[in-house]
């Protein structure tokens, strides 16, 4: 990789007596992005074995995944802000330690509910790793290489997502489901050792209590996000009485959060940041694009099995084309960003996603797996371009004391998009198919559902393109004023 050849002998600042290399610092940050993604996808394939082992229902074991995702989404902004205040290196080390310990505890958990609790703790550690790894890029990478570094981090996240199902399947078949945690824990320990040795030391920081960490804002944000995420996951897009009540609670919580942040001396989130076109547009586009990406994961298995008649054993292989393409595109996307500029690559990525979504909506069923995979490759490659460029745009030029919280917000927007997409786009797919039970629907009905779901996806990406154009125009206007 080109990133390993840059500044290999240049010591990173702030680490007295130690001369860590650029290569090792990037490796450390890459592992910090890979492990949270791996810990999401590797558990999904273990759910049937866990249900059997604990004599639990599928709805109960789903909380093993949900607890992890909820913890990340609820806490990621708070830990990012805390890193800005208390020191990113020490909080990243704490996060890796919590992640590693919780991973081991997940492997030895004697009951389902202890496993769920350990997974929630693992999500806390993962939130720190995801938020602070991106925040560290500006401190460890020359400005001319930030695009490549962001591309590499995106690649490692995609590799973790792609590797999880296959690695998990092998481990479960040979050693049982607990092996997936016992393999991940040593990687966490390795990451901790590398981070302690090679990441730059924190500069002078004020004590959290003296600076006034916004605990009230953090609590309100956590409750608001928790209510929203439960609303879009508990009833799987049906939006019954419980989901509507939770959505209402989320709206009320958001209003209270805004009031508190306006009055806070040291707010968790500076609301004035949302008046910056690049940031507000970047967060909005990230959420929309992630919603569309989840469409491929929600609709894909049903389309392949019901509309195309693909055997169950091959569905996972076909679906893995997406993460593999994203992994292969990440670093080249970073090079494009460094050469062409992030803003141009954002437009290229969004246009590519529109083309891929329209293709997925219009391609005849008679084209079979080849037609589906071709459209999927266009969507995921374009997504990798967009994600690398958008992350670079948002994280470049922000104040050093805001990098952690902005990185947390960027990761949160992606997670919200993924969870919303799983619920809303799944509901669009089911409604458009006209079937009462999508698992037994006729192939023609499933194909109709797929067409409409990706037509809506294309419309959403077109909205994101409009946001990108508006952001560019507002930025240009601000420069001329």
C-alpha positions in Angstrom: 0.0 0.0 0.0 1.2 3.5 -0.8 0.5 4.7 2.7 3.2 2.5 4.1 5.9 4.2 2.1 5.2 7.7 3.4 7.2 9.2 6.3 8.2 5.7 7.4 11.1 7.1 9.4 9.4 10.3 10.6 8.7 10.3 14.3 5.2 11.2 15.4 5.0 14.3 17.6 4.4 14.2 21.3 6.0 10.9 22.2 9.2 11.7 24.1 11.9 9.1 23.9 10.0 7.0 21.2 10.2 7.3 17.4 7.0 5.5 16.2 6.7 5.3 12.4 3.9 6.4 10.2 3.4 2.8 9.1 2.8 1.4 12.6 0.5 4.3 13.6 -1.7 3.6 10.5 -1.7 -0.1 11.2 -2.9 0.6 14.8 -5.7 2.8 13.6 -6.6 0.3 10.9 -7.0 -2.5 13.5 -9.2 -0.1 15.6 -11.6 0.2 12.6 -11.4 -3.5 11.6 -12.3 -5.0 15.0 -15.7 -3.2 15.6 -16.8 -4.1 12.0 -15.7 -7.7 12.4 -17.5 -7.9 15.8 -20.7 -6.9 14.1 -20.7 -9.3 11.1 -19.1 -12.3 12.8 -21.9 -12.5 15.4 -24.7 -12.5 12.9 -23.8 -16.0 11.6 -23.6 -17.3 15.1 -27.2 -16.4 16.1 -28.7 -19.8 15.2 -26.1 -21.6 17.3 -26.5 -19.2 20.2 -30.3 -19.7 20.1 -29.8 -23.4 20.3 -27.1 -23.2 23.0 -29.2 -21.0 25.3 -32.6 -22.5 24.3 -33.7 -19.0 23.4 -36.0 -17.6 20.6 -34.7 -15.8 17.6 -36.2 -12.5 19.0 -34.2 -13.0 22.2 -30.8 -13.7 20.6 -31.3 -10.7 18.3 -30.5 -8.6 21.3 -26.9 -9.9 21.1 -26.5 -7.9 17.9 -28.9 -5.1 18.9 -27.2 -4.3 22.3 -23.9 -3.9 20.5 -25.2 -1.6 17.8 -27.3 0.4 20.3 -24.3 1.0 22.6 -22.2 2.2 19.7 -24.8 4.6 18.3 -25.9 6.0 21.7 -22.4 6.6 23.1 -20.2 7.4 20.1 -20.7 11.2 20.1 -20.2 11.4 23.9 -16.9 9.4 23.9 -15.7 11.4 20.9 -16.3 14.6 22.9 -14.7 13.2 26.0 -11.6 12.3 24.0 -11.4 15.9 22.8 -11.4 17.0 26.5 -9.5 14.3 28.4 -7.1 13.2 25.7 -7.8 11.0 22.7 -4.9 8.5 23.2 -5.8 7.7 26.8 -9.5 7.3 26.0 -8.7 5.2 22.9 -6.5 3.0 25.1 -9.4 2.7 27.6 -11.8 1.9 24.8 -9.6 -0.9 23.4 -9.1 -2.3 26.9 -12.9 -2.3 27.5 -13.6 -3.8 24.1 -11.0 -6.6 24.6 -12.2 -7.5 28.1 -15.8 -7.5 27.0 -15.0 -9.7 24.1 -13.4 -12.3 26.4 -16.4 -12.0 28.8 -18.7 -12.6 25.8 -16.9 -15.8 25.1 -17.3 -17.2 28.7 -20.8 -15.8 29.4 -22.8 -18.6 31.0 -26.3 -17.1 30.3 -27.9 -15.2 27.4 -28.4 -12.0 29.4 -24.9 -11.9 30.6 -23.8 -12.3 27.0 -26.0 -9.4 26.0 -24.6 -7.2 28.8 -21.0 -8.1 27.7 -21.9 -7.2 24.1 -23.2 -3.8 25.3 -19.9 -3.2 27.1 -18.1 -4.3 23.9 -20.1 -1.7 22.0 -18.9 1.0 24.4 -15.3 0.1 23.6 -16.1 -0.1 19.9 -17.6 3.4 20.0 -14.4 4.8 21.4 -12.3 3.0 18.8 -14.4 4.1 15.8 -14.7 7.7 16.9 -11.1 8.3 17.9 -9.4 6.4 15.2 -10.7 8.8 12.5 -9.9 11.8 14.8 -6.3 10.6 15.0 -5.8 10.8 11.3 -5.2 14.5 11.2 -2.5 14.1 13.9 -0.6 11.2 12.3 -1.0 11.8 8.5 0.4 14.6 6.3 -2.4 16.7 4.8 -1.6 15.5 1.3 -2.2 11.9 2.4 -5.4 12.3 4.5 -7.6 11.0 1.6 -5.5 7.8 1.4 -5.6 7.3 5.1 -9.4 7.7 5.2 -9.6 5.2 2.3 -7.5 2.7 4.2 -9.7 3.0 7.3 -12.8 2.5 5.2 -11.1 -0.5 3.6 -10.4 -2.1 6.9 -14.0 -1.6 8.0 -15.2 -3.2 4.8 -12.7 -6.1 5.3 -14.1 -6.7 8.8 -17.6 -6.8 7.4 -16.7 -9.1 4.6 -14.5 -11.4 6.7 -17.0 -11.9 9.5 -19.4 -14.3 8.0 -16.8 -16.6 6.4 -14.4 -16.6 9.4 -17.4 -17.0 11.8 -18.7 -20.0 9.8 -15.4 -21.8 10.0 -14.9 -21.1 13.7 -18.4 -22.2 14.6 -18.2 -25.3 12.6 -14.9 -26.4 14.1 -15.0 -25.1 17.7 -18.5 -23.7 18.5 -19.8 -20.1 18.7 -17.6 -19.1 21.7 -14.6 -19.3 19.4 -15.6 -16.2 17.6 -14.9 -14.2 20.7 -11.7 -16.1 21.7 -10.2 -15.3 18.3 -11.1 -11.6 18.5 -9.9 -10.9 22.0 -6.1 -11.5 21.2 -6.5 -9.0 18.3 -7.9 -6.5 20.7 -4.9 -7.0 23.0 -2.5 -6.6 20.0 -4.2 -3.3 19.1 -3.9 -2.1 22.7 -0.1 -2.8 22.7 0.4 -1.1 19.3 -1.7 2.0 20.3 0.3 2.4 23.6 3.6 2.1 21.7 3.0 4.0 18.5 0.2 6.6 18.8 1.3 10.2 19.7 0.9 11.2 23.3 -1.9 13.6 24.4 -0.9 17.2 24.7 -1.9 19.3 27.8 -5.6 18.8 28.6 -7.9 20.2 31.1 -9.6 18.0 33.7 -13.1 17.0 32.6 -14.7 18.3 35.8 -13.1 21.7 35.5 -13.9 22.1 31.9 -17.5 20.9 32.4 -18.3 17.9 30.4 -22.0 18.1 29.3 -23.4 15.2 31.3 -27.0 16.4 30.9 -26.6 16.7 27.2 -25.0 13.3 26.9 -27.9 11.7 28.9 -30.5 13.4 26.8 -28.8 12.5 23.5 -28.5 8.8 24.7 -32.2 8.6 25.6 -33.2 10.3 22.4 -31.1 8.0 20.2 -32.2 5.0 22.2 -35.9 5.8 21.7 -35.4 6.4 18.0 -33.3 3.2 17.4 -35.7 1.1 19.3 -38.6 2.6 17.3 -37.1 1.6 14.0 -35.9 -1.9 15.1 -38.4 -3.4 17.6 -41.4 -3.7 15.2 -39.3 -4.1 12.0 -40.7 -1.2 10.1 -44.4 -1.8 11.0 -44.6 1.3 13.2 -47.3 0.2 15.5 -48.3 1.9 18.8 -45.0 1.1 20.5 -42.9 2.4 17.7 -44.9 5.6 17.3 -44.7 6.3 21.0 -40.9 5.8 20.9 -40.7 8.1 17.9 -42.7 10.8 19.8 -40.3 10.4 22.7 -37.4 10.8 20.4 -38.8 14.0 19.0 -39.4 15.4 22.5 -35.9 14.3 23.6 -34.4 16.0 20.5 -36.1 19.3 21.4 -34.9 19.1 25.0 -31.4 18.3 23.8 -31.3 21.4 21.6 -32.5 23.6 24.5 -29.9 22.2 26.8 -27.1 22.6 24.2 -27.9 26.2 23.6 -27.5 27.1 27.3 -24.6 24.8 28.1 -21.2 26.4 28.9 -19.3 23.5 27.3 -21.9 21.8 25.1 -21.6 18.2 24.0 -22.4 19.3 20.4 -21.8 22.9 19.3 -25.0 23.7 17.4 -23.2 26.5 15.6 -21.3 23.7 13.8 -24.4 22.8 11.9 -24.3 26.2 10.2 -21.1 25.1 8.5 -22.3 23.8 5.0 -19.6 21.2 4.7 -20.4 19.6 8.1 -24.2 19.7 8.0 -24.3 18.4 4.4 -21.7 15.7 5.1 -23.7 14.3 8.0 -27.0 14.4 6.1 -25.5 12.7 3.0 -23.8 10.1 5.1 -27.2 9.1 6.7 -29.0 9.0 3.4 -26.3 7.0 1.6 -26.1 4.5 4.4 -29.8 4.0 4.3 -29.5 3.1 0.6 -26.6 0.8 1.3 -28.6 -1.1 3.9 -31.2 -1.7 1.1 -28.8 -4.0 -0.6 -28.4 -6.1 2.6 -32.1 -6.2 3.4 -33.5 -6.9 -0.1 -30.6 -8.9 -1.5 -31.1 -12.2 0.2 -34.9 -12.3 -0.6 -34.3 -11.2 -4.2 -31.6 -13.9 -4.7 -33.6 -16.7 -3.2 -37.1 -15.9 -4.2 -36.8 -14.0 -7.5 -33.6 -15.6 -8.9 -33.9 -19.0 -7.3 -30.3 -19.0 -5.9 -29.4 -21.8 -3.6 -29.0 -20.9 0.1 -25.3 -22.0 0.1 -24.6 -19.5 -2.7 -26.5 -16.5 -1.4 -23.7 -15.5 1.1 -21.1 -15.8 -1.6 -23.0 -13.5 -3.9 -23.8 -11.1 -1.2 -20.1 -10.9 -0.2 -19.3 -9.2 -3.6 -20.4 -5.9 -2.0 -18.0 -5.8 0.9 -15.2 -7.2 -1.2 -15.6 -4.5 -3.8 -15.8 -1.8 -1.1 -12.6 -3.2 0.5 -10.8 -3.1 -2.9 -12.0 0.4 -3.7 -11.1 2.1 -0.4 -7.4 2.9 -1.0 -7.8 3.8 -4.7 -10.6 6.0 -3.7 -8.3 7.8 -1.2 -5.8 8.4 -4.0 -8.5 9.9 -6.2 -9.4 12.2 -3.3 -5.8 13.3 -2.8 -5.4 14.0 -6.6 -8.8 15.3 -7.6 -10.1 16.8 -4.4 -12.7 15.4 -2.1 -15.6 17.5 -3.4 -15.3 16.1 -6.9 -15.1 12.5 -5.7 -18.2 13.0 -3.6 -20.1 13.9 -6.8 -18.6 10.9 -8.7 -19.6 8.5 -5.9 -23.2 9.8 -5.6 -23.7 9.8 -9.4 -22.4 6.2 -9.5 -24.8 5.2 -6.7 -27.8 6.7 -8.6 -26.7 4.8 -11.7 -26.3 1.5 -9.8 -29.7 1.9 -8.0 -31.5 2.6 -11.3 -29.8 -0.4 -12.8 -30.9 -2.6 -9.9 -34.4 -1.3 -10.3 -34.6 -1.8 -14.1 -32.4 -4.9 -14.8 -34.7 -7.8 -15.9 -34.8 -10.9 -13.8 -33.8 -12.8 -16.8 -30.3 -11.4 -16.5 -29.9 -13.6 -13.4 -27.0 -13.4 -10.9 -24.8 -11.5 -13.4 -27.3 -8.6 -13.7 -27.7 -8.4 -9.9 -24.0 -8.5 -9.1 -23.1 -6.0 -11.8 -25.5 -3.5 -10.3 -24.3 -4.3 -6.8 -20.7 -3.7 -7.8 -21.5 -0.3 -9.2 -23.4 0.7 -6.0 -20.8 -0.5 -3.5 -17.8 0.8 -5.4 -19.5 4.2 -5.7 -20.3 4.1 -2.0 -16.6 3.5 -1.2 -15.7 6.6 -3.3 -18.4 8.7 -1.5 -17.5 7.5 2.0 -13.8 8.2 1.6 -14.4 11.6 0.1 -17.1 12.6 2.5 -15.1 11.6 5.6 -12.1 13.5 4.3 -14.2 16.6 3.6 -15.8 16.6 7.0 -12.6 15.8 9.0 -10.3 18.2 7.2 -10.0 21.7 8.5 -11.9 21.3 11.8 -10.5 22.6 15.1 -8.3 20.1 16.9 -10.5 20.2 20.0 -13.6 19.2 18.0 -12.1 16.2 16.0 -13.4 13.5 18.4 -17.0 14.7 18.6 -17.2 15.4 14.9 -15.8 11.9 14.1 -18.4 10.5 16.5 -21.2 12.4 14.7 -20.0 11.2 11.4 -20.0 7.6 12.6 -23.4 8.1 14.2 -24.9 9.4 11.0 -23.8 6.3 9.2 -25.2 4.0 12.0 -28.5 5.8 12.0 -28.7 5.5 8.3 -28.0 1.7 8.4 -30.5 1.0 11.1 -33.2 3.3 9.5 -32.6 1.6 6.2 -33.0 -1.9 7.7 -36.5 -0.8 9.0 -37.8 1.7 6.5 -36.4 0.2 3.2 -37.4 -3.2 4.4 -41.0 -2.0 4.9 -40.9 -0.4 1.4 -39.8 -3.7 -0.1 -42.4 -5.7 1.7 -45.2 -3.2 0.9 -44.3 -3.0 -2.8 -44.2 -6.8 -3.1 -47.9 -6.9 -2.0 -47.2 -10.2 -0.1 -48.4 -10.8 3.4 -45.3 -13.0 4.1 -42.2 -12.1 2.0 -40.5 -15.4 2.9 -43.2 -17.3 0.8 -43.9 -14.6 -1.8 -44.0 -15.4 -5.5 -40.9 -14.6 -7.5 -42.7 -12.0 -9.5 -43.9 -10.2 -6.4 -40.4 -10.2 -4.9 -39.0 -8.8 -8.2 -41.6 -6.0 -8.0 -40.6 -5.2 -4.4 -37.0 -5.1 -5.5 -37.7 -2.7 -8.3 -39.6 -0.3 -6.1 -37.1 -0.4 -3.2 -34.2 0.5 -5.5 -36.3 3.2 -7.3 -36.8 4.8 -3.8 -33.1 4.3 -3.2 -32.3 6.2 -6.4 -34.6 9.0 -5.4 -32.9 9.3 -2.0 -29.4 9.5 -3.6 -30.7 12.2 -5.9 -31.7 14.1 -2.8 -28.2 13.6 -1.5 -26.9 15.0 -4.8 -29.0 18.1 -4.3 -27.6 18.5 -0.8 -24.1 18.3 -2.2 -24.8 20.9 -4.8 -26.4 23.2 -2.2 -23.4 22.8 0.1 -21.0 23.7 -2.7 -23.0 26.8 -3.6 -23.2 27.9 0.0 -19.5 27.3 0.6 -18.7 29.3 -2.5 -21.0 32.1 -1.5 -19.4 32.2 2.0 -15.9 32.5 0.5 -17.0 35.5 -1.7 -18.7 37.3 1.2 
